[in-house]
Amino acid sequence: MRIYKVGGAVRDRLLGKPVTDIDWVVVGATTEEMLAKGFRPVGADFPVFLHPKSGEEYALARTERKSGRGYGGFTFHASPEVTLEEDLIRRDLTINAMAEDDQQNLTDPYHGQRDLEARLLRHVSPAFAEDPLRVLRVARFAARYAALGFTVAPETLELMHQLSESGELEALTPERSWKEISRALMEDQPQVFVEVLRACGALKVLMPEVDALFGVPQPPAHHPEIDTGAHTLGVLQQTAIHKQPLTVRWACLLHDLGKGLTPEEEWPRHIAHEFKGLKLIKAVNERFKVPRDCQELAVLVGEYHTHGHRAFELKPSTLLELLQSFDVYRRPQRFEEFIAACEMDARGRKGLEERSYPQADYLRGAATAARSVAVQPLLEKGFKGPELGEAIKRERLKALKAYKEAASA
């Protein structure tokens, strides 16, 4: 029995980055031997065990053979005869196909270290094209390591292109796709994830609504970058710079989908794009079975982001409707995330990345003014039921009028 550290832990140590998760592969062992040493089995499809003390995952060396469509369409074979090299060749990228023993002696049969130095994301073998999930994984790694100068090797991009055209991407489950998308959006340069998917043709398969934004012009007075797709990438980049949560990043990716529906004769204006985009946002949410908090914020940002930009112009009644839509009384955090998404949208414009966004504090102040209305005095006056609701609404409107007058004085 020989045990090796493999994959990301080896890659990140060689890059000088912090090592978080450690994966181990065990060569020359049987399931019975692992159980005898106190390891606990957890793998459903192939033999994976948890270490009795550390809880880290140890997998028996295995080979795999394509047997069906999609990410799960593989037959695995694990036995003591499977070599380390045979286990490593089934991995996606050369930089993830290295192993080291307990003395840090490197096993690198597919030249991962060379590709680390060349800053290349290159596939290990032609079997790469058997797993459609790898298209998303490579794009995610590109987003993670873009700041270090990594790019996708041309021959790997070509394989990704073939996968995108093969129909295999449609076989991915919503859960697997969302796991990769959500992780990619939280990388340092999430816009690179979208760029790579677009470069290999996967974006138009997975998210045609986002792909449709590229080449669609916007008024240059408001959008110096002009192209709606380029603007979306810029907004995503701002979400990473400002360390926004996943909910905000997802909402920002989808906020302008309605512009992809504007007839060419109306370009560069996009009348009512906020409302036109709602059905598209809901469709993408449904396609990937997106978590509820991300779904809700994306829909609300899509509908109301221009309200955020025009905050100072909104009538008190419109401002109240906006606050009610977000349920700022019970869910203040969601409104805060909406404000953040609006600010990222404003900053995601060429040359305007550093411009201040005074609407943010104005909207926060409006929410505070509306929330400051006390219900108890109204109850003491005898209001109840629907009448109480109307009385609260009147008082909140009064508070917002006073707030707006004070702010503009």
N, C-alpha and C positions, 0 to 999 in steps of 0.2 A: 504493500500500500504506500503510495506516494501522494503527498498533498501539495497543491500549488495555489497561490493567489493569482487570480485571473481578471481580465477585463478592465473595468474602469479604475479600480484601485491601482493597478500597475501603470495605466495611462496617466492618471493624475499625479502619481508620485514622480514620474519622469518629467512631467510638465511643471513640477514644483508647485502644484495646487493642493489644497487640503483634501485628504482622503476621508470620505464619510462612510459610504457603504463598501463592504469588502465581500467579494464572492470567492468561493473556494471550489476547486475541482479535485476530485479524488480519482487517481489512476490505479488500476490493479486491485480493486476491492469489489466485494460482493455486498448485496443488501444485508445478508446475514452477518457479515463481519462488522458492518456499520452499526447494526442493532446491538451486537455483542459489546460494542464499545460505548453503548449508552446513547447513541444518536437517535433522535426522534424523527420518523418519516413524515413528510408533509406534501411531497409531490403527488399530484393526481395522475399526470401523464408520464412522468419519468422520475427516476429515483433522486429525490432531494431530501436532505436531512438537516435538522437543527442540531447544532453542537450542544451537548448536555450542560455546558457552563456558560458559554458566551451567547448562545442563541443565534449565532451567525449561520448562514446557509452553506451547506456543503453538498455539491451535486456529483454523482458518479459520472465519469467521462462517458460521453455518448456520441453516437452519430445520428443523423436524421435523414429521412427520405421524404420527398414530396408525395403526398397521397390524396390530396384534395385541394379545394380552393381556399384562399384566404390565409389569415394568420394561423389558424388552428389546423390547417390541412397537412399535418406531418406525422410520420411514423417514426418513433424513436427507438434506438437500440443501445442499451447500456450493458457492458460486460467488462470483466477484468482485462480482456484482450484489447479493448479500445485504447489507442495511444493518446498522449497529450496533443500531438499534432493533428490527429483525426478529430479530436474535440474542438480544437481551436479553428479548424478550417470551416466549421459550420457557422462561425460568428459573422457579424455584418461587416465591420470595418477593420482594416489592418491594425489601426491604433487600439482596437478593442480585442485583438487576437494575440495578445502577449501574456506570458505567465512568468511567475518567479517563485523560486523555492524559498525555504526559510532563511537561506543565506543571501537572498536577493540576487541569485544567479538568474539571468534573464533567458527565457526560451522565446525566440522570436522568429518562427519559421516563415512568416509572411511579410517580413520587413516593416513591421509597425513602427519601430524606432526611427527608421529612415523617413517614413511618412510624417512622423511627429516633427522631425527636424525640417522637413520640406513644407510643413503646414498644409498637408493634404488629407482630405477625407476620401479614402479609396476602399473599394470593396475587396473582400478577401478572395472570393471565387465567384464563378458564374452562378453558383447556387444562390447568390444574393437576390437574383431576380425571381426566386421562388416564393419570397415572403413580401407581400405588399406593404406590410407595416414598416418595412425598412425605408420606404420612401419618406415617411413621416419622421422616423428616427434620424435619418441622415440630415434632414432639414432642421431638426431640433439641435443636433450637434453643431451644425453650421451656425445657428443662432447663439449657441453657448460659447463657441470658440472663435467667433468672427473677430473679436477684439484682439486676439492673438495672431490674426492674419490667416486663419484657416479658410480654405475654399474647397469646394467639391471637385474631385478629379474629373476631367471631361468624360472619361470612359465610364465612370460611375454615374454621372449625370445622364449619360446616354441610356444606361440600364434602367435608371429611374424613369426615363421618358418612355421606354418600352413597357415598363410596368404600368405606367399611367394610361397607356393606350390599350392595354391588354384586357381591361375589364376587371382585373383582380382587385383594384381598389374598392370597387363596389361590394366585394365580399367581406370587407372589414366590418366588424361589429361596431355599433355606435360607441360602446363603452371603451373599446381599445383605441378607437380614433380619438375620442375625447381625452383619454389619458395622455396621449402624445401631444395633442393640441394644447391642452391646459398647461402641461409641463413646458412646452416650447414658449408659450406666451409669458411665462415667468422667467425666461432666460434674460440675459443682459441686453441682447439685441433681437427682440422678438420679430422685428420687421424683416430680419434676414430669413427667418423661417418662411414667411409669406413669399419673399423674393425667390427662394430656392424652389418652393412648391410651384410657383408660376413658371420658373425657368424650365422645369421638367414636365410641364403640362398637367401636374396633379391638382393645381388650384382650381382649374376649370371643371375638374371631375368632382372634387370634394366640396368646394364652395364656389360654384359658378357665379353666385351673387356678388362675391368679392372680386372675382376675376373680371367681371363685367365693368368694374369701376375704372380699370386702366384704359386710357385713351379718351376718357370722358372729360371735357374741359369745364372749368368753373370760371366765374368772373375774376380776371386778374387783379382788379382793385382790392378784392377781399382775399384772394388766393394767389399770391405771386407764383406758387409752384404750378398753378393752372390745372394739372392733371389730378383727377379725383383719387385715382389709385396711389399716386405719389403722396398725396395729402394723407391718405389712410396710413401709409407706411410711416410718415412723419409723426402722426399722432401716436402710433404704437411705440415709436422710438421715445417719445416724450414720456409715455407711461412708465417705461423702464428707467429713464433718467430720474424720474420723480418717485420711483419705487412704489407704484400704485399696486393695489391688490388685484387678484385675478378678475373679480367682478368688473372693475373699472377697465381693465385691459380688454376683456371680451366685449364690453359695451362699445369701447372705442373702435374695435375692429369692425363692428357692424353698424355704426351710427349713421353712415351715409349711404346705405344700400339703395335707398330710394332714388339716388341720382343715376343709378344704372338703368332706370326705367324711363328717364326723360327722353322724349323724341328728339332726334338730332336737330330738327328745325327750331327747337326751343333753346338749344345750347347758346351760350354758356349758363343761362338761367335754369334754375331747378325749382319751379313753383310747386309747393306742397310736397316736396320730396320727403318731408318728415312722416307724413301720413301714408304716402305710397310705399315707403320702405317697411312699414310695420308687418305686412304679410310676409315679406322676405325674411325679416329678422326672426319671426315666429317659425318659419320653415327651417331655417338653419338651426335654431334652438331644438326643434323637434328631431331633426336629422341625427344630431349627435347626442340626444337625450341629455342635454346640458342641465347641470344642477339648477334648482329653482332660483336661488339668489342671483346667479348669473343671468338666467333667462329674464327675470323681472327687471333687473337694472338695464339690460340691453334694450328691452322694449320701451321703457320709460325714457332712456337717453335718446333713442331714435325719435320718439315723438316730441320731446320737449327741449332738445339741446339748443335750438335757436331761441327759445324762450330765455334760456340762461344767458345767451349772448346779448339779448335785448332787455336784460333785467331792469335797467334804469328807465326804459320806456313803458314797461308794463303798467297798466292801470291797477289800482289796489284790488279790484275784483278779479282780474286775471292772475295776479300774484297769489291771491287766496286760493283760486282754483288749482294753481300749480302746487301749492303746499298741500292741499287736500289730496291731490293725485298721488303724492309721495307718502301720505300719512305721516307727516313730520312729527305728529304728536306722540305716536307710538313707535315709529321707526326712524328716529333722527339720523342714524348712521347711513341709511339708504340715500337720504337727501344729501348728506355730506359726500357720498360717493358720486352722486349726480353732478354736484358742483365740481368735483375733481375731474370727471370726464369732460365737462364743458371747458374747463381750463386747459386740459390736454389737447382738446380740439382746437382751441384758439392758438395754442403754442405750436401745434403741428403744421405750421405754415412757414414756407421758406423765408428766412430773414426775420421772422417774428417770434422766434423761439424764446427770447428773453423778455418779451413785452409783458408788462404787468397785466393782471386780470382783476380789476377792482370789482367786477360783478360778483366775485366769490364772497367777499366780505358783506356786500350789499344783500345778497341772498341769505347769508347766515343771519344777518340782522333782522331780515324780514321774518325768518322762521322763529327767531327768538321773540319778536314782537307778537306774533300770532300765538305762540305757546304761553305767553305771559298772561293771557286772558284767564281769569279765575272762574271756575264753574260754580263754586259754593255760593257766591252772592246771588247768582241767577236762580239757584235752587231755593234760596231763602225768599226770593220774590215770588215763588210759587210756580215757576216754569217746570214742566215735565214733559216727557215723551217728545213728539215731533216739535212742539213749541220750544222746548229746551234747546233742541238742535238748531232751530232757526235763531234763537236768541244768542247762542254761542257764536254762530256764524256772523251775526250783526256786530257783535262786540269785537270779533277778530278783524272784520273789515274796517271798523272804526280805528282799531290799533294800527292796522297797516296804512290807513290814510295818514294818521299822525306820523308814523315812521317815515313814509315817503316825503311828507312835507318837511320834516326835520332834516332828512338826508339831502334834500335839494335846496335847503335854505343857505 
